[in-house]
């Protein structure tokens, strides 16, 4: 629109075809966040709401393309990662098959998180609430948190605006059966479809079930923090929770303010409400009338809010019980195991049960595994998971044709453990044993078995190398499998786990940082024939001690740098007392558990000789 000479606005039509500009901008300057609305379905997104400016479509090969008005299609490619928010986009979260728009955005446009509707959207309360929470209050929370809060707000609104009216589920209705669902709501609730309140009644129920998040909700998609229209400060004093609120701007057009509690509580009496209406849940405090308050006002809330007690809370372990368990394990492990058990908190009972329920033949391995656990695992690993991993590790190793000559210490460090570095803890071992153990044991030599696994594991799970599309460096096995891609670290974890599933000692190794930037990770395997650790490139298809990086690594190792990041390391499980070596992974945050490491610089200084 233009206003010639400050007169009446005049519509000026430009080039109606905009998809070509969109594709060019998308490919040349990849976005971090794409926000959409309007005319979409599972196969196409039409650019232009009241006009056809071209389309983003799924091509015949299932890839993402821009379709010009003359039918010409142009590939859309973005290495990512990026996030998408379909605030009002129908079916952007609907996946009825493999060749659909959301999957094309994931595979070809680097989308790692997509928030959208798994159905036709006609009401929009959920999607636009996500939009307001994420974009209008930048930095308050992540995209996945905004999606979750929007869904909780839909549930609250229905309860507040339609008290006593039964809920109706969308289960059993097709993603496009809006009219049929509305008829069912009218019949179940007795509210006539012609009443003004019916649209919100049915719309809140529809949106509650239709908003979805595709991707990893733990991936933190967050805007740069800007001044917020309201803020909260939470402090705890025993079982009392104090929340101080300040209103900084006009909240009338924003989302319902919700305070997210740092810990799950057992809601009790509201000691002080500050003159506000509060809806308190174990995780959230809704403040529906805060938008009516003027900027510059502040409020103090106080709740009787003890931390939630788990119904299956672990039994506290007394000193006598702990001493009895320690008497079952090798004396050399008792001092460290005692400190680990004491630091496990409520999870100590799980670790005690794992030791107690292990067979005498497995108890030493269990004690070693637990005594060297990273601190986070001490507080989380269950007895059942530990018992299964120890039993399967022994079964695979005992069945291995190449177990003779493998020292017990090597088994404990490189077959027994369920993890390598700080990857997410997946329950992978039983699955990998069933897929790979027999095939590996049928190979002629251990080297043959490793070459087989270095091909088979990626074929079975359809995982390829892609350092741009992968979610993170230290992907767990199933994070890589779910994405069908990984960096060198994720690929190495897959191969090392396949080796361990076959009873073959394997560990992660690498250089934390090349002198010219970036890093690299590979796998080391122990061969009992020569009693040496050999390296193999994950998904490299080569032999022992081959790799594109061998000469480069040998030169760096020969320099014998004093900086740990320029040295060569292998991850280990044991955590000796004192100041042990640490594998200095660049992505570790200061508050994360350090990774024990073996300095392998001297060994790689002669690599390839």
Legacy VTK file of the C-alpha trace (Angstrom):
# vtk DataFile Version 3.0
C-alpha trace
ASCII
DATASET POLYDATA
POINTS 609 float
0.000 0.000 0.000
1.164 3.520 -0.752
-0.191 6.937 0.252
0.536 9.352 -2.650
0.958 12.872 -1.309
-0.269 11.672 2.104
-3.671 10.932 0.599
-5.764 7.785 0.613
-3.911 4.450 0.543
-3.565 2.874 -2.878
-2.846 -0.799 -3.502
0.269 -1.309 -5.619
0.687 -4.768 -7.111
4.188 -6.110 -7.585
5.425 -9.448 -8.853
2.824 -11.947 -7.666
5.306 -14.830 -7.876
7.282 -14.841 -4.635
8.374 -18.465 -4.316
11.473 -17.866 -6.462
12.651 -15.128 -4.098
11.843 -17.322 -1.098
13.874 -20.261 -2.427
16.832 -18.050 -3.314
16.833 -16.401 0.110
16.346 -19.738 1.882
19.214 -21.437 0.038
21.643 -18.513 0.124
21.038 -17.308 3.678
19.624 -20.271 5.620
17.277 -19.208 8.435
17.506 -20.278 12.058
13.741 -20.013 12.490
10.904 -20.226 9.970
7.442 -19.084 11.087
4.507 -19.938 8.844
0.752 -19.648 8.724
-1.999 -20.164 6.254
-2.441 -22.568 3.425
-0.577 -25.768 4.037
-1.276 -29.443 3.998
0.940 -32.502 4.302
2.148 -32.075 0.690
2.451 -28.364 -0.014
2.628 -24.851 1.402
1.141 -22.094 -0.746
2.971 -18.776 -0.468
0.479 -15.973 -0.349
-2.741 -16.211 1.618
-5.131 -14.375 -0.708
-3.142 -15.029 -3.878
-1.025 -17.824 -5.325
2.614 -16.777 -5.179
3.951 -20.252 -5.822
4.322 -23.262 -3.596
6.759 -25.198 -1.475
6.085 -28.844 -2.269
7.305 -32.385 -1.835
8.845 -33.480 -5.142
8.401 -36.844 -6.804
11.572 -38.078 -5.098
10.269 -36.983 -1.696
12.587 -33.958 -1.504
11.755 -30.331 -0.727
11.188 -28.046 -3.710
9.843 -24.666 -4.668
7.270 -24.831 -7.479
7.028 -21.756 -9.689
3.778 -20.668 -11.298
4.796 -22.275 -14.607
5.283 -25.636 -12.877
9.080 -25.506 -12.778
10.516 -26.912 -9.552
13.668 -25.680 -7.806
15.392 -27.685 -5.022
15.369 -26.202 -1.529
18.416 -27.075 0.536
19.496 -25.827 3.948
22.185 -27.554 6.038
20.466 -26.364 9.213
19.908 -26.673 11.977
16.730 -24.634 12.113
13.336 -24.686 13.804
9.848 -24.196 12.358
6.696 -22.834 13.936
3.464 -23.382 12.029
1.379 -20.988 14.079
-1.674 -21.380 11.869
-0.543 -23.934 9.316
-2.827 -26.903 8.747
-1.246 -30.363 8.801
2.360 -29.179 9.189
2.722 -31.787 11.933
0.817 -34.548 10.113
2.904 -37.524 8.942
0.729 -40.151 7.207
3.641 -41.448 5.123
7.277 -40.908 4.220
6.903 -38.293 1.453
5.309 -35.425 3.328
6.152 -31.778 3.894
7.384 -31.944 7.521
9.758 -34.822 6.766
11.052 -33.011 3.680
11.808 -29.962 5.836
13.624 -32.252 8.292
15.655 -34.090 5.645
16.415 -31.263 3.198
16.017 -28.017 5.120
17.748 -28.863 8.379
14.608 -28.632 10.532
15.382 -30.102 13.942
12.163 -29.006 15.619
8.764 -28.398 14.041
5.733 -27.167 15.961
2.515 -27.447 14.004
-0.895 -29.008 13.679
-1.412 -32.714 13.049
-4.786 -31.808 11.577
-6.700 -29.097 9.809
-6.742 -26.032 12.020
-9.795 -23.805 12.110
-9.630 -22.351 15.627
-5.949 -21.522 16.069
-5.836 -20.877 19.814
-2.994 -23.316 20.379
-0.720 -22.372 17.501
-1.007 -18.642 18.002
-0.477 -19.005 21.739
2.828 -20.759 20.967
3.667 -17.839 18.660
2.962 -15.234 21.347
4.834 -17.099 24.069
7.924 -17.653 21.949
8.148 -14.531 19.762
6.422 -11.860 21.853
8.383 -12.784 24.988
11.833 -13.538 23.522
14.182 -15.424 25.782
11.640 -16.443 28.411
11.663 -20.065 27.294
12.452 -22.434 24.471
10.179 -23.269 21.566
9.344 -26.681 23.010
8.526 -25.069 26.371
6.259 -22.563 24.619
4.440 -25.415 22.869
3.960 -27.285 26.137
2.748 -24.190 27.982
0.303 -23.394 25.189
-1.174 -26.869 25.489
-1.490 -26.511 29.275
-3.222 -23.173 28.759
-5.771 -24.802 26.435
-6.568 -27.310 29.176
-6.861 -24.537 31.789
-9.078 -22.396 29.595
-11.488 -25.239 28.932
-11.795 -25.989 32.651
-12.246 -22.295 33.533
-14.603 -21.280 30.723
-16.716 -24.435 30.549
-17.010 -25.767 34.119
-19.013 -28.948 34.427
-19.022 -29.603 30.681
-17.565 -32.989 29.738
-14.417 -33.175 27.647
-14.542 -34.782 24.221
-11.477 -36.479 22.732
-10.484 -36.221 19.078
-9.508 -39.894 19.140
-11.210 -41.735 16.302
-11.682 -38.636 14.144
-9.776 -38.131 10.907
-7.414 -35.154 10.748
-9.908 -33.356 8.469
-13.159 -34.374 10.191
-13.815 -31.003 11.804
-17.554 -30.982 11.125
-17.982 -34.522 12.440
-16.061 -33.607 15.591
-18.200 -30.518 16.135
-21.341 -32.625 15.881
-19.931 -35.028 18.475
-19.076 -32.133 20.813
-22.561 -30.681 20.480
-24.145 -34.049 21.238
-21.873 -34.834 24.202
-22.073 -31.397 25.837
-25.583 -30.284 24.964
-24.259 -26.945 23.686
-25.933 -25.901 20.438
-23.546 -25.312 17.539
-25.266 -21.982 16.855
-24.384 -20.579 20.283
-21.566 -18.048 20.330
-19.657 -20.021 22.947
-19.627 -23.206 20.885
-16.705 -22.205 18.650
-14.328 -21.832 21.589
-15.748 -24.937 23.264
-14.997 -27.188 20.300
-11.897 -25.254 19.262
-10.119 -25.583 22.583
-10.684 -29.348 22.582
-9.541 -29.702 18.964
-6.389 -27.635 19.410
-5.540 -29.391 22.676
-5.105 -32.649 20.757
-3.852 -31.236 17.448
-0.720 -29.250 18.386
2.395 -31.419 18.096
6.153 -31.009 18.308
8.298 -33.035 15.917
11.968 -33.542 16.767
13.926 -33.581 19.998
12.167 -31.442 22.651
15.447 -31.209 24.596
17.105 -29.265 21.753
17.119 -25.689 23.122
15.589 -23.332 20.538
15.646 -19.946 22.246
15.547 -16.348 21.033
17.997 -13.775 22.288
16.629 -12.332 25.509
14.912 -8.946 25.304
13.112 -6.936 27.996
10.087 -8.959 29.075
6.630 -7.525 29.812
6.581 -9.310 33.186
9.151 -11.137 35.284
9.208 -13.491 38.250
11.772 -14.335 40.920
11.357 -17.623 42.805
12.990 -18.418 46.142
12.477 -21.352 48.508
12.554 -21.365 52.295
11.962 -24.907 53.507
8.507 -25.947 52.348
7.543 -22.363 51.504
7.875 -20.997 47.990
8.005 -17.220 47.449
7.361 -15.745 43.994
7.932 -12.040 43.379
6.207 -10.713 40.258
6.731 -7.422 38.420
4.647 -6.080 35.545
6.736 -4.019 33.131
4.405 -3.554 30.159
0.888 -3.909 28.810
-0.122 -7.587 29.017
-3.609 -7.236 27.545
-2.806 -8.786 24.160
-0.226 -11.280 25.363
-0.502 -14.873 26.481
-1.774 -15.787 29.928
1.236 -15.419 32.263
2.462 -18.764 33.596
5.248 -19.242 36.136
7.210 -22.428 35.472
8.402 -23.924 38.743
12.008 -25.149 38.951
10.988 -28.294 40.864
7.813 -30.347 40.947
5.824 -29.575 44.092
2.915 -30.931 46.099
0.609 -27.876 45.988
-0.705 -26.872 49.397
-2.226 -23.764 50.928
-1.766 -20.371 49.288
-0.361 -18.328 52.161
-0.305 -15.032 50.262
-1.895 -14.452 46.842
-0.928 -10.815 46.339
-4.510 -10.039 45.355
-4.224 -12.219 42.258
-6.136 -15.241 41.051
-3.780 -18.239 41.167
-4.160 -21.683 39.644
-1.404 -23.803 41.176
-0.348 -27.157 39.722
2.680 -29.325 40.572
4.678 -27.710 37.751
3.052 -24.360 36.972
1.299 -21.339 38.431
-1.252 -19.734 36.094
-1.915 -16.009 36.570
-5.033 -15.357 34.440
-5.813 -11.901 35.820
-2.259 -10.522 35.802
-2.874 -8.945 32.338
-5.413 -6.638 34.020
-2.708 -5.081 36.190
-0.965 -1.894 35.173
2.728 -1.630 34.320
4.920 -0.830 37.296
2.987 -2.923 39.796
4.544 -5.780 41.746
3.160 -8.711 43.707
4.415 -11.160 46.304
3.082 -14.714 46.375
3.796 -17.309 49.040
2.812 -20.963 48.835
2.997 -23.930 51.118
4.701 -26.081 48.470
6.812 -29.013 49.660
8.727 -30.874 46.993
6.704 -33.722 45.565
7.405 -37.056 47.194
7.513 -39.973 44.798
4.994 -42.695 45.580
7.677 -45.292 44.876
10.322 -43.392 46.821
13.447 -45.414 47.399
14.058 -46.911 50.802
16.789 -45.087 52.685
19.871 -47.254 53.082
21.312 -47.329 56.591
24.963 -47.805 57.451
24.591 -51.460 58.388
22.953 -52.338 55.075
25.619 -50.433 53.167
28.406 -52.238 55.017
26.760 -55.582 54.277
26.724 -54.846 50.564
30.320 -53.621 50.588
31.361 -56.900 52.185
30.160 -58.659 49.012
32.566 -56.848 46.661
36.354 -56.949 46.192
38.169 -55.052 48.983
40.007 -52.815 46.503
36.698 -51.345 45.318
35.105 -50.790 48.717
36.413 -47.273 49.542
35.355 -45.823 46.211
32.102 -47.755 46.112
31.200 -46.484 49.569
31.566 -42.860 48.458
29.570 -43.505 45.271
26.685 -45.068 47.209
26.618 -42.212 49.703
26.520 -39.679 46.847
23.681 -41.445 45.004
20.955 -39.915 47.159
17.549 -41.618 46.838
18.943 -43.809 44.062
21.324 -45.580 46.459
18.752 -48.326 46.963
18.832 -49.097 43.220
22.616 -49.411 43.215
22.552 -51.558 46.340
19.962 -53.858 44.755
22.062 -54.132 41.589
25.060 -55.324 43.623
23.028 -57.588 45.869
21.047 -59.221 43.021
24.062 -59.804 40.787
25.269 -63.394 40.780
28.564 -64.003 42.595
30.282 -64.443 39.224
29.047 -61.028 38.042
29.271 -59.082 41.299
32.850 -57.902 40.802
31.942 -56.474 37.388
28.864 -54.785 38.834
30.924 -53.255 41.625
33.500 -51.940 39.123
30.768 -50.487 36.903
29.063 -48.678 39.774
32.261 -47.581 41.524
33.334 -45.687 38.399
29.956 -44.261 37.390
29.754 -40.598 36.417
27.978 -38.622 39.155
24.801 -38.112 37.104
24.452 -41.848 36.483
24.742 -42.649 40.184
21.529 -40.728 40.738
19.627 -42.167 37.770
20.592 -45.694 36.693
18.172 -48.410 37.763
19.068 -51.815 39.135
17.249 -53.580 36.304
19.191 -51.686 33.630
22.514 -52.406 35.319
21.762 -56.090 35.852
20.816 -56.514 32.197
23.870 -54.728 30.807
26.282 -56.677 33.034
24.715 -60.021 32.160
24.645 -59.342 28.407
28.218 -58.015 28.421
29.439 -61.238 30.023
27.334 -63.431 27.725
28.704 -61.740 24.596
32.281 -61.809 25.825
32.064 -65.452 26.940
30.701 -66.410 23.502
33.338 -64.443 21.585
35.775 -66.589 19.563
38.493 -64.027 20.374
38.098 -63.651 24.148
41.292 -65.589 24.950
44.105 -63.162 25.646
41.860 -60.233 26.563
42.851 -59.054 30.061
40.071 -58.649 32.604
40.928 -54.950 32.913
40.288 -54.471 29.190
36.925 -56.254 29.459
35.928 -54.041 32.379
36.929 -50.837 30.575
35.816 -51.534 27.018
33.107 -54.238 26.926
31.199 -53.879 30.182
30.284 -50.130 30.234
26.947 -48.953 28.835
28.310 -45.560 27.702
31.458 -43.887 26.371
31.380 -40.147 27.001
28.461 -37.862 27.887
25.997 -39.197 25.333
22.391 -39.731 26.419
21.956 -43.061 28.188
20.016 -45.370 25.858
18.935 -48.947 26.545
20.824 -50.219 23.496
22.639 -53.411 24.452
19.922 -56.085 24.069
18.906 -54.632 20.696
22.486 -54.512 19.409
23.237 -58.017 20.695
20.260 -59.434 18.794
21.246 -57.609 15.602
25.028 -57.944 15.466
26.527 -60.546 17.825
25.923 -63.700 15.791
27.000 -62.069 12.524
30.230 -60.823 14.093
31.050 -64.168 15.710
30.626 -65.914 12.341
33.505 -63.888 10.868
36.893 -65.536 10.451
38.918 -63.168 12.607
38.244 -60.282 14.933
39.540 -57.899 12.265
37.041 -59.408 9.797
34.259 -59.006 12.351
35.078 -55.337 12.879
35.166 -54.648 9.140
31.759 -56.319 8.895
30.317 -54.282 11.751
31.798 -51.072 10.308
29.532 -51.603 7.324
26.580 -53.475 8.784
25.658 -51.146 11.636
25.143 -48.181 9.288
23.258 -50.255 6.713
20.909 -51.752 9.302
20.051 -48.384 10.827
20.378 -46.297 7.634
22.726 -43.804 9.300
25.137 -41.660 7.277
27.661 -38.960 8.077
26.273 -35.424 8.173
27.920 -32.948 10.529
25.404 -30.236 9.628
22.089 -32.023 9.976
22.963 -33.998 13.086
21.400 -32.757 16.312
24.560 -32.694 18.413
28.103 -34.056 18.473
27.711 -36.602 21.258
24.577 -38.287 19.946
23.390 -41.435 21.657
22.770 -44.515 19.489
19.053 -43.918 19.097
19.426 -40.184 18.540
21.583 -41.026 15.503
19.245 -43.824 14.426
16.152 -41.617 14.693
17.796 -38.862 12.609
19.538 -41.229 10.158
22.670 -39.113 10.442
25.517 -38.356 12.825
28.881 -36.665 13.076
32.081 -38.663 13.479
31.408 -38.922 17.220
27.903 -40.310 16.809
29.078 -42.757 14.136
31.913 -43.904 16.406
29.539 -44.513 19.319
27.363 -46.699 17.070
30.332 -48.801 15.917
31.865 -49.103 19.386
28.526 -50.232 20.817
28.136 -52.831 18.059
31.610 -54.136 18.939
30.781 -54.287 22.645
27.526 -56.095 21.832
29.694 -58.771 20.188
32.076 -58.930 23.160
34.850 -57.086 21.297
36.659 -54.449 23.418
36.094 -51.013 21.872
36.376 -47.411 23.021
36.047 -43.895 21.635
39.253 -42.031 20.757
40.133 -38.800 19.046
41.631 -35.344 19.104
39.566 -32.720 20.954
40.661 -29.967 18.584
42.757 -29.775 15.443
45.206 -26.847 15.578
43.328 -25.396 12.593
39.907 -25.929 14.204
37.213 -28.619 14.585
37.798 -32.066 16.064
37.696 -35.724 15.047
36.641 -38.967 16.702
37.256 -42.599 15.792
37.161 -46.039 17.451
39.925 -48.053 19.074
39.619 -51.845 19.367
41.793 -54.199 21.383
43.212 -57.195 19.525
44.391 -60.056 21.775
46.678 -61.433 19.065
49.232 -58.658 19.499
47.890 -57.155 22.728
47.542 -53.688 21.177
44.851 -51.110 20.656
44.168 -50.463 16.953
42.148 -47.650 15.495
39.450 -47.815 12.851
37.525 -45.033 11.144
33.782 -45.278 11.794
31.956 -45.846 8.487
35.370 -45.688 6.842
35.441 -49.189 5.398
39.163 -49.561 5.998
41.542 -51.839 7.833
43.152 -51.550 11.241
45.220 -48.382 11.670
44.029 -46.724 8.455
42.370 -43.354 8.065
42.532 -40.126 6.133
43.889 -38.410 9.239
46.813 -40.705 10.125
49.616 -38.476 8.801
47.989 -35.378 10.244
47.618 -37.006 13.663
51.161 -38.341 13.646
52.532 -34.851 13.027
50.435 -33.327 15.808
51.334 -36.116 18.236
55.038 -35.720 17.465
54.838 -32.076 18.567
53.812 -33.334 22.045
51.829 -30.186 22.859
51.346 -29.146 26.467
47.738 -28.217 25.642
45.370 -31.112 26.331
43.087 -30.195 23.445
45.920 -30.840 20.942
46.765 -34.258 22.360
45.298 -37.652 21.448
42.889 -39.320 23.842
40.825 -42.449 24.376
37.806 -42.418 26.673
37.938 -44.740 29.670
35.474 -45.821 32.353
37.577 -46.023 35.508
37.961 -42.926 37.644
41.136 -43.302 39.727
41.677 -41.178 42.799
43.789 -38.038 42.681
43.903 -35.943 39.524
43.360 -38.380 36.649
43.601 -37.520 33.000
40.475 -36.088 31.418
39.286 -36.301 27.820
38.803 -32.535 27.179
35.767 -32.615 24.878
35.088 -29.103 23.647
31.299 -29.301 24.022
31.335 -30.163 27.741
29.865 -27.421 29.920
31.683 -26.514 33.159
28.968 -28.167 35.278
28.989 -31.456 33.339
30.778 -34.566 34.539
34.371 -34.772 33.221
35.183 -37.731 30.967
38.057 -39.967 32.147
40.660 -40.376 29.452
43.817 -42.229 28.517
46.496 -40.038 26.939
47.375 -41.779 23.663
49.644 -39.118 22.202
52.806 -41.218 22.370
51.123 -44.138 20.612
49.911 -41.944 17.754
53.290 -40.276 17.318
54.359 -43.491 15.573
51.014 -44.106 13.846
51.409 -45.864 10.528
54.963 -47.065 11.215
LINES 1 610
609 0 1 2 3 4 5 6 7 8 9 10 11 12 13 14 15 16 17 18 19 20 21 22 23 24 25 26 27 28 29 30 31 32 33 34 35 36 37 38 39 40 41 42 43 44 45 46 47 48 49 50 51 52 53 54 55 56 57 58 59 60 61 62 63 64 65 66 67 68 69 70 71 72 73 74 75 76 77 78 79 80 81 82 83 84 85 86 87 88 89 90 91 92 93 94 95 96 97 98 99 100 101 102 103 104 105 106 107 108 109 110 111 112 113 114 115 116 117 118 119 120 121 122 123 124 125 126 127 128 129 130 131 132 133 134 135 136 137 138 139 140 141 142 143 144 145 146 147 148 149 150 151 152 153 154 155 156 157 158 159 160 161 162 163 164 165 166 167 168 169 170 171 172 173 174 175 176 177 178 179 180 181 182 183 184 185 186 187 188 189 190 191 192 193 194 195 196 197 198 199 200 201 202 203 204 205 206 207 208 209 210 211 212 213 214 215 216 217 218 219 220 221 222 223 224 225 226 227 228 229 230 231 232 233 234 235 236 237 238 239 240 241 242 243 244 245 246 247 248 249 250 251 252 253 254 255 256 257 258 259 260 261 262 263 264 265 266 267 268 269 270 271 272 273 274 275 276 277 278 279 280 281 282 283 284 285 286 287 288 289 290 291 292 293 294 295 296 297 298 299 300 301 302 303 304 305 306 307 308 309 310 311 312 313 314 315 316 317 318 319 320 321 322 323 324 325 326 327 328 329 330 331 332 333 334 335 336 337 338 339 340 341 342 343 344 345 346 347 348 349 350 351 352 353 354 355 356 357 358 359 360 361 362 363 364 365 366 367 368 369 370 371 372 373 374 375 376 377 378 379 380 381 382 383 384 385 386 387 388 389 390 391 392 393 394 395 396 397 398 399 400 401 402 403 404 405 406 407 408 409 410 411 412 413 414 415 416 417 418 419 420 421 422 423 424 425 426 427 428 429 430 431 432 433 434 435 436 437 438 439 440 441 442 443 444 445 446 447 448 449 450 451 452 453 454 455 456 457 458 459 460 461 462 463 464 465 466 467 468 469 470 471 472 473 474 475 476 477 478 479 480 481 482 483 484 485 486 487 488 489 490 491 492 493 494 495 496 497 498 499 500 501 502 503 504 505 506 507 508 509 510 511 512 513 514 515 516 517 518 519 520 521 522 523 524 525 526 527 528 529 530 531 532 533 534 535 536 537 538 539 540 541 542 543 544 545 546 547 548 549 550 551 552 553 554 555 556 557 558 559 560 561 562 563 564 565 566 567 568 569 570 571 572 573 574 575 576 577 578 579 580 581 582 583 584 585 586 587 588 589 590 591 592 593 594 595 596 597 598 599 600 601 602 603 604 605 606 607 608
